[in-house]
Amino acid sequence: MIKGTVGRGWQLQEWLYQFDPDSEFRGWAWWDVTYSVEGHVRIWVDSWGESFFACDELRWLAYTAGGQEVSGPVLLDSTTWVSAAR
């Protein structure tokens, strides 16, 4: 069981379902991953212009992949991604 931030745990299957592209509950789509010279990893997703979207599953993915500090989401213009992707 993965501990969620809303007071109850997620079953593994429930958590994995949130990454299904056909899920009606997912408010984002994978876009890219970039790395900075400081060693930071930035996960880019498309929220289709929504200023708020569910992302706890993404945050826990970053932690389970070894992230030591996770922040965001931060809404940025695609031009920021273009400069980071170079």
C-alpha positions as CSV (number, residue, x, y, z in Angstrom):
1,M,0.0,0.0,0.0
2,I,1.3,3.4,-0.9
3,K,0.5,6.2,1.5
4,G,-1.4,9.0,-0.1
5,T,-1.4,12.6,1.1
6,V,-5.2,12.6,1.7
7,G,-5.2,10.3,4.8
8,R,-5.7,6.9,3.2
9,G,-3.3,4.6,1.4
10,W,-3.6,3.6,-2.3
11,Q,-3.6,0.0,-3.4
12,L,-0.8,-0.6,-6.0
13,Q,-3.4,-1.4,-8.7
14,E,-5.3,1.8,-8.0
15,W,-2.1,3.8,-8.2
16,L,-1.0,2.2,-11.5
17,Y,-4.4,2.8,-13.0
18,Q,-3.8,6.5,-12.6
19,F,-1.1,6.2,-15.3
20,D,-3.5,4.6,-17.8
21,P,-3.9,7.0,-20.8
22,D,-7.6,6.0,-21.1
23,S,-8.4,6.9,-17.5
24,E,-11.2,9.4,-17.2
25,F,-9.7,10.8,-13.9
26,R,-6.3,11.7,-15.3
27,G,-6.0,15.4,-16.0
28,W,-2.6,15.3,-17.6
29,A,-0.6,13.7,-20.4
30,W,3.2,12.8,-20.4
31,W,5.3,15.4,-22.2
32,D,9.0,15.1,-21.4
33,V,11.7,14.9,-18.7
34,T,14.6,17.3,-18.6
35,Y,17.7,17.6,-16.3
36,S,19.4,20.7,-15.1
37,V,23.1,21.3,-14.5
38,E,22.3,21.4,-10.7
39,G,21.1,17.7,-11.0
40,H,17.4,18.5,-10.8
41,V,14.9,16.5,-12.8
42,R,11.8,18.2,-14.2
43,I,8.8,16.1,-15.2
44,W,6.8,17.9,-17.9
45,V,3.1,17.1,-18.4
46,D,0.4,18.7,-20.5
47,S,-2.6,19.8,-18.4
48,W,-4.6,21.0,-21.4
49,G,-4.5,24.5,-20.0
50,E,-6.1,23.6,-16.7
51,S,-4.6,25.6,-13.8
52,F,-5.4,22.8,-11.3
53,F,-5.2,19.1,-11.9
54,A,-4.8,15.9,-9.9
55,C,-1.1,15.1,-9.7
56,D,-0.5,13.1,-6.4
57,E,0.3,10.0,-8.4
58,L,3.1,11.9,-10.3
59,R,4.5,13.2,-7.0
60,W,4.6,9.7,-5.6
61,L,6.2,8.4,-8.8
62,A,9.0,10.9,-8.3
63,Y,9.5,9.8,-4.7
64,T,9.5,6.1,-5.5
65,A,12.0,6.7,-8.3
66,G,14.4,8.1,-5.8
67,G,13.5,11.8,-5.6
68,Q,14.6,13.4,-2.4
69,E,12.5,16.6,-2.7
70,V,9.5,17.0,-4.9
71,S,7.7,20.3,-5.5
72,G,5.0,21.6,-7.8
73,P,3.1,21.4,-10.0
74,V,4.2,24.7,-11.4
75,L,2.4,26.0,-14.5
76,L,4.8,27.1,-17.2
77,D,4.5,28.2,-20.8
78,S,5.8,25.8,-23.5
79,T,8.6,28.2,-24.3
80,T,10.1,27.4,-21.0
81,W,10.2,23.7,-21.9
82,V,11.8,24.5,-25.3
83,S,14.7,26.3,-23.6
84,A,15.0,23.5,-21.0
85,A,15.0,20.7,-23.6
86,R,18.1,22.0,-25.4
